[in-house]
Amino acid sequence: MNALKKVYVLDTSVLLQSPQALLAFGDNMIVIPEAVLEELDNKKRDGDPEVRANARWIARFLDQLREKGPLHEGVELHNGGMLKVEMNCLDIKLPSTWQHHKSDNRILAVAKGLQSNSGLSVAIVTKDIFCRIKADILGVAAQDYRNEQVVDLPEQYTGCRNEIVPDSLIDELYENGSIPWSGQALINQFFLLQSMTNPAHTALAAYDGMDLCLLRDSEPGFYSFRLDTLQKFAREALRDDDIPLVTITGATGSGKTMLALGVGLDKVSDNIYRRMLICRPNVGMGEEIGFLPGTEQEKISPYMRPIYDNLEQLVDSQSSRYQNEKELDSKVSYLFQSRKIVTEAIAYLQGRSIVKQWVLIDEAQNLTPRQVKGIVTRAGEGTKIILVGDPEQINHPFLDAKTNGLSWAVEVMKGSPLHAHITLTKTKRSPLAMEAAERMR
């Protein structure tokens, strides 16, 4: 142990989000307090299938380590570090107002005890902000788990850029359809080119790895609303069948789900994809809805209401308007009855190979990186996956703008020829929604 550099005490929240954290600290000591084992044991029957899976993975991993020696004495890991289950530090004095039986306080006591007795640098690693605050009170270093973190939200990849260029370059782009580009760019990145002499003279283009290629959108409108520049970029990425993964982020009402549904309807109608498969991660499934009455579709229907709302808008805004609610409802219902559109829970994607389908994952900011990987790796031949969401509107207790699966996917996939991304910035719902978005910050 003397050769080790640091001691990291891992909280339950870290292990439940990323079990591989056990191998992420190099040649240092990983300490798992006994209280964490108790919490992990309780999570084996959790309503969230990913939480259950993570708890069981850790249990199997620790059981394999037992073959090397007693965990309470410390066992060497293959990366040169050590793992130890800590049973002691019960005599550490905590503030009198803290309840000593609470798991968080027992974990903090372990970190404080190791810091006092080992002579090594000790830090507690936790996703729980309040636990980090309490560690500060005890004088123990505390940090978030950063291995799956991306950059801060304002620095995250937006998928497009503005460039001021000579007027002649824009003319050449319109004339030839493409121009060589040696400037900074990532493949499938979109450009708004603006003349340096006439700001109104512009062109929209996408970088294919060598050239900027002109976007020629023959349909300036999109169903019931006109697209702004960023929405045109998003639609172009959605329409391109050579880009099987598209990520779209943006605030509530920016049109990201509407665009994905609208282009998907067109693609399914043209038989380019067999059907549209729609999932929302706030449908926990497992035991969570297993106790609800009805079929699978009846159980998840309340969670899919925002999807139905968007579909009603899209269907009602096409060339022939529906004169009454019954006719509109019948048309939307037909899309589901004919299985042109299918809704499923995220948990039901595990283990599948999805072929020639348009897969829309709505509210993807509530996914973990591991869940996103599990979804994207389900894509079979001819399938397109669209992840949409708002990284500033996260409901998952252990995720934030830097650790959610949507932001992670954007950052790790940027520059891939198989991926395109756009961040939308304007809300399109109504004048009230736009005004509220500006004022209610």
C-alpha positions in Angstrom: 0.0 0.0 0.0 2.9 2.4 0.6 3.7 2.4 -3.1 0.2 3.7 -3.9 -0.2 7.4 -4.6 -3.7 8.2 -3.6 -6.8 6.7 -2.0 -10.2 7.2 -3.7 -13.3 6.4 -1.7 -16.1 5.6 -4.1 -19.7 6.5 -3.3 -22.7 4.3 -4.4 -23.9 7.0 -6.9 -20.7 6.7 -8.9 -20.8 2.9 -9.1 -24.5 2.8 -10.1 -23.9 5.2 -13.0 -20.5 3.7 -14.1 -19.5 0.4 -12.7 -16.2 0.6 -14.7 -15.2 3.3 -12.3 -13.6 0.5 -10.3 -10.9 0.4 -13.0 -10.6 4.1 -13.8 -8.1 5.2 -11.1 -4.9 3.7 -12.3 -2.3 2.5 -9.8 -4.1 4.0 -6.8 -6.2 2.5 -4.0 -9.9 2.2 -4.5 -11.9 1.9 -1.3 -15.5 0.7 -1.1 -17.0 1.4 2.3 -19.2 -1.4 3.7 -22.2 1.0 3.6 -21.8 1.1 -0.2 -22.1 -2.7 -0.4 -25.4 -2.5 1.6 -26.8 0.1 -0.8 -25.7 -1.9 -3.9 -27.3 -5.0 -2.5 -30.6 -3.1 -2.1 -30.3 -1.9 -5.7 -30.4 -5.4 -7.1 -34.2 -5.1 -7.0 -34.5 -1.5 -8.2 -37.2 -0.5 -10.6 -34.6 0.8 -13.1 -33.2 -2.1 -15.1 -29.9 -0.4 -15.7 -29.4 0.2 -12.0 -30.2 -3.5 -11.4 -27.7 -4.5 -14.1 -25.0 -2.3 -12.7 -25.4 -3.5 -9.2 -25.2 -7.1 -10.3 -22.1 -6.4 -12.5 -20.3 -5.0 -9.5 -21.3 -7.9 -7.4 -19.8 -10.4 -9.9 -16.7 -8.3 -10.3 -16.1 -8.2 -6.6 -16.8 -11.9 -6.3 -14.1 -12.7 -8.9 -11.6 -10.5 -6.9 -12.3 -12.6 -3.8 -10.4 -15.4 -5.4 -7.3 -13.3 -5.2 -7.6 -12.7 -1.4 -9.7 -11.1 1.3 -11.2 -7.9 0.0 -11.1 -6.2 3.5 -7.3 -6.6 3.3 -7.0 -5.2 -0.2 -6.7 -7.0 -3.5 -4.5 -6.0 -6.5 -6.2 -5.0 -9.7 -4.9 -5.8 -13.2 -4.1 -2.1 -13.8 -1.7 -1.9 -10.9 -4.1 -0.4 -8.4 -5.7 -2.0 -5.4 -9.3 -2.4 -4.2 -10.3 -2.7 -0.6 -13.6 -3.0 1.2 -13.3 -0.9 4.4 -15.2 -2.2 7.5 -13.6 0.1 10.1 -13.5 3.8 10.9 -16.5 3.4 13.1 -14.9 5.6 15.8 -14.5 8.7 13.7 -16.2 11.7 15.2 -18.8 13.4 13.0 -20.8 16.6 13.8 -23.3 15.7 16.5 -26.2 16.7 14.4 -25.4 14.1 11.7 -27.2 10.8 11.9 -24.4 8.2 12.1 -26.5 5.4 10.7 -27.1 7.2 7.4 -25.1 5.6 4.5 -23.7 8.9 3.3 -22.3 9.8 6.8 -20.8 6.3 7.2 -19.1 6.8 3.8 -17.8 10.2 4.9 -16.5 8.7 8.1 -14.5 6.1 6.2 -12.9 8.9 4.1 -12.1 10.9 7.2 -10.7 7.9 9.0 -8.4 6.9 6.1 -7.2 10.4 5.8 -6.3 10.5 9.5 -4.7 7.0 9.7 -3.1 6.2 6.3 -0.9 9.2 5.7 -2.0 9.1 2.1 -3.9 11.6 0.0 -7.6 10.7 0.3 -10.5 11.9 -1.8 -14.2 10.8 -1.8 -15.6 10.5 -5.3 -19.4 11.0 -5.5 -22.1 12.3 -7.8 -23.9 13.6 -4.8 -23.4 17.3 -4.4 -24.5 17.4 -0.8 -22.1 14.6 0.0 -19.3 16.7 -1.5 -20.4 19.7 0.6 -20.4 17.7 3.8 -16.9 16.3 2.9 -15.7 19.9 2.8 -17.0 20.4 6.3 -14.9 17.4 7.5 -11.8 18.7 5.6 -11.9 15.8 3.2 -11.2 16.3 -0.5 -14.2 15.5 -2.7 -14.7 15.4 -6.4 -17.2 14.4 -9.0 -16.5 11.3 -11.2 -15.1 12.9 -14.4 -14.3 10.0 -16.7 -17.5 10.3 -18.6 -17.8 14.1 -18.4 -17.6 16.3 -21.4 -16.8 20.0 -21.6 -19.1 22.6 -20.1 -22.3 23.2 -22.1 -21.3 26.5 -23.7 -18.2 24.8 -25.1 -19.9 21.7 -26.4 -20.0 21.0 -30.2 -22.8 22.8 -32.0 -22.4 21.2 -35.4 -22.2 24.4 -37.3 -20.2 27.6 -37.8 -20.4 31.0 -39.5 -17.7 32.1 -41.9 -17.1 35.5 -43.5 -15.8 34.8 -47.0 -15.2 36.7 -50.3 -18.3 37.3 -52.4 -16.7 35.4 -55.2 -16.4 32.2 -53.1 -20.2 32.2 -52.5 -20.8 32.8 -56.2 -18.5 29.8 -57.0 -20.3 27.6 -54.6 -23.7 28.4 -56.2 -22.2 27.8 -59.7 -20.3 24.6 -59.0 -22.3 23.1 -56.1 -19.1 22.7 -54.1 -15.8 24.4 -53.3 -12.5 23.0 -51.9 -12.2 23.9 -48.2 -8.9 24.0 -46.3 -10.1 25.9 -43.3 -10.9 24.3 -39.9 -13.9 21.9 -40.1 -15.2 18.5 -39.0 -16.8 16.2 -41.4 -20.6 16.7 -41.6 -20.2 20.1 -40.0 -22.6 22.8 -41.4 -21.6 26.3 -42.5 -23.4 29.6 -43.0 -21.2 31.5 -45.4 -21.6 35.2 -45.5 -20.1 37.7 -47.9 -17.6 40.2 -46.4 -19.0 42.9 -48.6 -22.7 42.1 -48.6 -24.0 40.4 -45.4 -27.3 39.5 -47.2 -25.4 37.4 -49.7 -25.2 34.0 -48.0 -25.0 30.3 -48.7 -25.6 27.2 -46.6 -23.1 24.3 -47.0 -21.9 21.1 -45.4 -18.3 19.8 -45.2 -17.8 16.4 -46.6 -14.2 15.9 -45.5 -12.7 17.8 -48.5 -15.2 20.3 -49.9 -18.0 22.5 -48.8 -21.2 21.3 -50.6 -24.1 23.6 -51.2 -27.4 22.8 -49.5 -30.2 23.1 -52.0 -33.4 22.9 -50.1 -36.3 22.8 -52.7 -38.8 23.1 -49.8 -38.2 26.3 -47.9 -41.1 25.6 -45.6 -41.7 22.6 -43.4 -45.3 21.6 -42.9 -46.8 24.4 -40.8 -43.7 26.6 -40.1 -40.8 28.0 -42.0 -37.4 26.7 -41.0 -34.6 29.0 -39.7 -31.0 28.3 -40.7 -30.2 25.9 -37.9 -33.4 23.9 -38.5 -32.5 23.6 -42.2 -29.2 22.2 -41.1 -30.9 19.7 -38.8 -33.4 18.7 -41.6 -30.5 18.2 -44.0 -28.8 15.8 -41.6 -32.1 14.0 -41.0 -32.7 13.6 -44.7 -29.2 12.2 -45.5 -29.5 8.4 -45.4 -25.7 8.2 -45.5 -25.6 9.6 -41.9 -27.0 6.9 -39.7 -26.6 8.8 -36.4 -28.0 12.3 -35.9 -28.0 14.2 -32.6 -30.1 17.4 -32.1 -30.0 19.4 -29.0 -32.1 22.5 -28.2 -34.4 24.2 -25.8 -38.0 23.3 -25.3 -40.0 24.2 -28.4 -37.0 24.6 -30.7 -38.6 22.0 -33.1 -36.1 19.1 -32.7 -38.8 16.4 -32.1 -41.1 17.9 -34.7 -38.3 17.8 -37.3 -37.3 14.3 -36.5 -40.9 13.1 -36.6 -41.7 15.0 -39.8 -38.7 13.7 -41.8 -39.3 10.3 -40.4 -42.9 10.2 -41.6 -41.7 11.2 -45.1 -39.0 8.5 -45.1 -41.4 5.8 -43.9 -44.0 6.8 -46.4 -41.4 6.5 -49.2 -40.5 3.0 -47.8 -36.9 4.0 -47.2 -37.4 2.7 -43.7 -39.8 0.0 -42.6 -41.2 1.9 -39.7 -40.5 4.6 -37.1 -39.5 3.3 -33.6 -39.9 5.9 -30.9 -38.6 5.7 -27.3 -38.5 8.1 -24.4 -36.1 7.3 -21.5 -38.4 8.5 -18.8 -40.3 5.3 -19.4 -38.5 3.1 -16.9 -40.3 -0.1 -17.7 -39.2 -3.1 -15.7 -41.2 -3.4 -12.5 -42.0 0.3 -12.7 -44.8 -0.1 -15.2 -45.1 -3.9 -14.9 -47.6 -3.4 -12.2 -49.8 -1.1 -14.3 -52.9 -2.7 -16.0 -53.1 -3.1 -19.7 -50.9 -4.0 -22.6 -47.4 -2.7 -23.1 -48.7 0.1 -25.4 -51.4 1.0 -22.9 -48.8 1.2 -20.2 -46.4 3.5 -22.0 -49.1 5.6 -23.7 -49.1 8.4 -21.0 -45.4 8.8 -21.4 -45.8 9.2 -25.2 -48.3 12.0 -25.1 -45.8 14.6 -26.3 -45.1 12.4 -29.3 -48.9 12.2 -30.1 -49.2 16.0 -29.8 -46.4 16.5 -32.3 -47.9 14.0 -34.7 -51.3 15.7 -34.6 -49.6 18.9 -35.5 -47.7 17.3 -38.4 -50.7 15.4 -39.8 -53.0 18.4 -39.5 -50.6 20.7 -41.3 -50.1 18.6 -44.4 -51.8 19.5 -47.7 -55.3 18.4 -46.8 -56.4 19.8 -43.5 -58.7 17.7 -41.3 -62.0 19.4 -40.6 -62.7 17.7 -37.2 -60.9 16.1 -34.3 -62.3 12.7 -35.0 -60.9 12.6 -38.5 -57.5 13.8 -37.2 -57.4 11.3 -34.4 -58.3 8.5 -36.8 -55.4 9.4 -39.1 -52.9 9.5 -36.2 -54.3 6.2 -34.8 -53.8 4.6 -38.2 -50.1 5.3 -38.1 -49.8 3.2 -35.0 -52.4 0.5 -35.9 -50.6 -0.1 -39.3 -47.3 -0.2 -37.3 -45.8 2.6 -39.4 -45.0 4.1 -36.0 -44.1 1.9 -33.0 -43.5 3.1 -29.4 -41.4 1.1 -27.0 -39.7 1.5 -23.7 -35.9 1.9 -23.7 -35.5 -1.3 -21.7 -36.9 -3.3 -24.6 -34.2 -2.3 -26.9 -31.6 -4.4 -25.1 -30.3 -7.4 -27.0 -32.0 -6.5 -30.2 -30.7 -5.9 -33.7 -32.9 -3.2 -35.3 -32.9 -3.3 -39.1 -34.1 -0.7 -41.6 -35.9 1.4 -39.0 -36.1 5.1 -38.2 -35.3 5.1 -34.5 -36.1 8.3 -32.6 -35.0 8.6 -29.0 -36.8 11.6 -27.5 -35.6 13.3 -24.2 -32.2 11.6 -24.7 -30.6 13.9 -22.1 -32.0 11.6 -19.5 -29.9 8.7 -20.7 -26.5 7.7 -19.3 -23.5 7.3 -21.6 -23.8 3.5 -21.1 -27.5 3.6 -22.2 -26.7 5.6 -25.3 -23.9 3.2 -26.3 -26.4 0.3 -25.8 -28.9 2.0 -28.1 -26.6 3.0 -30.8 -24.9 -0.4 -30.9 -28.4 -2.0 -31.6 -28.5 -0.4 -35.0 -28.6 -3.0 -37.8 -28.2 -2.5 -41.5 -30.2 0.4 -42.9 -31.3 1.8 -39.6 -31.0 5.5 -38.7 -30.9 6.6 -35.0 -31.8 10.1 -33.9 -31.1 11.4 -30.4 -32.9 14.6 -29.4 -33.1 16.5 -26.1 -32.2 19.5 -24.0 -29.1 19.1 -21.8 -30.4 21.9 -19.6 -33.6 20.0 -18.7 -32.4 16.8 -17.0 -34.5 14.7 -14.6 -32.0 12.0 -13.9 -30.7 12.3 -10.3 -27.0 11.6 -11.2 -26.7 13.3 -14.6 -26.0 16.9 -15.6 -25.2 18.9 -18.7 -21.7 17.4 -18.8 -22.4 13.7 -17.9 -25.6 12.9 -19.7 -25.6 10.4 -22.6 -26.8 12.9 -25.2 -23.9 15.4 -24.6 -21.5 12.5 -24.4 -22.6 11.1 -27.7 -22.3 14.5 -29.4 -18.7 15.0 -28.2 -17.4 11.4 -28.8 -19.0 11.1 -32.2 -18.2 14.5 -33.6 -16.0 14.2 -36.7 -17.3 10.8 -37.6 -18.6 10.5 -41.2 -21.5 8.5 -39.7 -22.7 11.3 -37.4 -24.0 14.8 -37.7 -25.1 17.2 -35.0 -27.0 20.5 -34.7 -27.8 22.6 -31.6 -31.0 24.6 -32.1 -31.3 27.9 -30.4 -34.8 29.4 -31.0 -38.1 28.2 -29.7 -40.9 27.9 -32.3 -44.0 27.0 -30.2 -45.8 30.4 -30.0 -45.1 34.1 -29.3 -45.9 33.4 -25.6 -43.4 30.4 -25.5 -40.7 32.5 -27.2 -41.3 35.5 -24.8 -41.3 33.2 -21.8 -38.0 31.5 -22.9 -36.4 34.9 -23.0 -37.8 36.4 -19.8 -38.0 33.3 -17.5 -34.3 32.5 -17.4 
